[in-house]
């Protein structure tokens, strides 16, 4: 932080950004924000961390991961959502979208297999489905 100015404590940064202290420590561990230690050992963040954390939260809410954001550190200190994205940002977004599309396809296949299995079993769980023996064998007491 600059010139000995008093930094923003973690609780205040969390309050001002709608985050939690735990999330802020996670962002710091991921290398997205940094702090200095005060004489009392408390973390102090510079005022620019407020904007950076808000941007991190917005981009994570949009579907990017903290790992996706690491190459964008230089972009996180301004109004990232109102500027046209660079080709680098668009590439990262396209890669994340491809990952999500593959996950959605895999989950859809799993759901379809479960729907088919349920239909083959008559469409609904039998009575006593909470009973371990009934669940494993299909009968109320392992019949």
TAZI-V558879 format. One line per field, one symbol per residue. ss: DSSP state (a for helix, b for strand, c for the rest). phi: phi as a letter, one per 40 degrees, with the letter a starting at -180 (. if undefined). psi: psi as a letter, one per 20 degrees, with the letter a starting at -180 (. if undefined). A space follows every 10 residues. Layout:
ss=???
phi=???
psi=???
//
This chain:
ss=cccccccbba aaaaaaaccc aaaaaaaaac cccccbbccc ccbbbccaaa aaaaaaaaaa accccaaaaa ccaaaccccc ccccccaaaa aaaaaaaaaa aaaaaaaaaa aaaaaaaaaa cccccccccc caaaaaaccc ccc
phi=.cfgcccccd ccccccbgbb cccccccccc gcbbbbccdc gccbbcdccc cccdcdcccc cchcbccccd cbdccccbcc cbcccccccc cccccccccc cccccccccc dccccccccc chgaccdgcc cdccccbgbc bgc
psi=rpkjqprpqg hggggiikaq hggghghghi jhrrrqprhj iqppqqhihg gghggggghg hiiqrhhhhg ijgiiiiamh iiqpqrhggh gggggggggg gggggghggg ghgggggggh jjiqqrqjii pgghghiirh kj.
//
